[in-house]
């Protein structure tokens, strides 16, 4: 996302949703498969391992380092990202061994100082909701047995 954790007040600028190139699902693979960045490298490694199935979900690439991301833009990106993770998780009925995330680590958003932490917590919640549902089903079965 945007490398802008802290700017002095006099040069602070605001990035918006329009400053990002957004890709969903297959578009993520189409763009990153041959790229020379971390996601392209990961996809190359994954392609060499027959046991790995990649379920592409979402990519938000900052076009420029535009400063702190506006709150409404972060809410939109975070919502799209978490919805995409949820759809990918549901696509495989929760049968996954891992999730690969390529986060910049320095994004700042109005009202959210730990933007990547917010996204990671959201991913954990998507997965935990599913696990709690399975756990409840298992406990219900055990009670009736």
FIROTOR-5937 format. One record per residue (C-alpha): chain; residue number from 1; x, y, z. Coordinates in steps of 0.001 Angstrom, whole numbers, plus 500000, padded with zeros to 6 digits. Example, Ala and Ser with C-alpha at 12.3 -4.5 7.8 and 13.67 -1.06 7.14 Angstrom:
! FIROTOR-5937
   chain   resi       xx       yy       zz
       A      1   512300   495500   507800
       A      2   513670   498940   507140
! end
This chain:
! FIROTOR-5937
   chain   resi       xx       yy       zz
       A      1   500000   500000   500000
       A      2   501538   503454   500719
       A      3   504933   504093   502307
       A      4   503942   506980   504508
       A      5   503731   506064   508185
       A      6   504568   509587   509358
       A      7   505019   512852   507490
       A      8   505734   516202   509136
       A      9   502510   518242   509235
       A     10   503702   520810   506681
       A     11   504243   518262   503910
       A     12   501506   515812   504826
       A     13   499404   514839   501837
       A     14   496511   512475   501465
       A     15   496316   509432   499238
       A     16   492980   508146   498024
       A     17   491511   505028   496456
       A     18   492197   506528   493016
       A     19   495943   506386   493769
       A     20   495846   502579   493761
       A     21   495791   500030   490980
       A     22   493323   497403   492207
       A     23   493159   493833   490897
       A     24   490797   491004   491784
       A     25   491147   487230   491422
       A     26   492677   486196   488046
       A     27   493811   489793   487368
       A     28   496150   489439   490362
       A     29   497919   486501   488716
       A     30   497923   488109   485279
       A     31   499667   491215   486590
       A     32   502069   489700   489129
       A     33   503051   486367   487593
       A     34   505972   487840   485608
       A     35   506669   490838   487851
       A     36   510032   491293   489518
       A     37   508594   492052   492953
       A     38   507975   489834   495979
       A     39   504592   488544   494816
       A     40   505970   487612   491392
       A     41   508761   485676   493089
       A     42   506342   483890   495400
       A     43   504115   482931   492463
       A     44   507156   481536   490652
       A     45   508019   479350   493659
       A     46   504397   478254   494090
       A     47   504182   477291   490390
       A     48   507090   474868   490882
       A     49   505222   473006   493636
       A     50   502429   470804   492297
       A     51   500854   470473   495748
       A     52   500240   474231   495992
       A     53   497020   475647   494580
       A     54   496939   479434   494408
       A     55   493579   481115   494961
       A     56   494166   484750   493970
       A     57   492007   487258   495791
       A     58   493040   490930   495843
       A     59   495883   493292   495091
       A     60   496092   497018   495837
       A     61   499266   498576   494434
       A     62   500012   502210   495222
       A     63   500722   504095   492022
       A     64   502783   506636   493978
       A     65   503663   507232   497586
       A     66   500884   509682   498212
       A     67   501075   510107   501954
       A     68   498563   509060   504548
       A     69   495620   507218   503060
       A     70   492277   508924   503602
       A     71   489990   507112   506048
       A     72   487209   506460   503509
       A     73   489727   505068   501006
       A     74   491277   502783   503600
       A     75   487808   501571   504611
       A     76   487039   500747   500968
       A     77   490348   498973   500344
       A     78   490143   497062   503634
       A     79   486541   496059   502920
       A     80   487345   494865   499400
       A     81   490403   492999   500639
       A     82   488592   491214   503479
       A     83   485613   490384   501242
       A     84   488026   488884   498704
       A     85   489752   486822   501414
       A     86   486329   485619   502615
       A     87   485301   484616   499067
       A     88   488597   482764   498537
       A     89   488233   480987   501852
       A     90   484659   479982   501041
       A     91   485685   478881   497532
       A     92   487773   476104   499068
       A     93   485340   475510   501960
       A     94   488045   476521   504412
       A     95   490316   473702   503255
       A     96   493575   475602   503123
       A     97   496953   475270   504716
       A     98   498011   478889   504542
       A     99   497490   482385   503256
       A    100   500253   484348   501556
       A    101   500043   488082   502182
       A    102   502439   490602   500694
       A    103   502033   493693   502854
       A    104   504313   496718   502582
       A    105   504410   497365   506290
       A    106   504564   501166   506252
       A    107   501091   502220   505206
       A    108   499448   504909   507245
       A    109   495746   505692   507141
       A    110   493741   508409   508816
       A    111   492314   506963   512017
       A    112   494316   503712   511745
       A    113   498002   503881   512688
       A    114   498511   500122   512216
       A    115   496849   499573   508855
       A    116   498495   496232   508143
       A    117   497700   495046   511678
       A    118   494066   495917   511032
       A    119   494098   493838   507829
       A    120   495819   490897   509551
       A    121   493274   490972   512379
       A    122   490507   490968   509771
       A    123   492006   487921   508044
       A    124   492246   486113   511382
       A    125   488605   486966   512064
       A    126   487481   485544   508695
       A    127   489284   482298   509430
       A    128   488302   482181   513113
       A    129   484619   482628   512307
       A    130   484819   479552   510102
       A    131   486766   477572   512688
       A    132   484347   478532   515445
       A    133   481460   477357   513265
       A    134   483152   474011   512708
       A    135   483950   473729   516418
       A    136   480325   474416   517328
       A    137   479175   471723   514883
       A    138   481585   469217   516354
       A    139   480537   470024   519925
       A    140   476858   469720   518986
       A    141   477495   466290   517509
       A    142   479392   465194   520610
       A    143   476502   466177   522868
       A    144   474042   464078   520891
       A    145   476334   461070   520710
! end
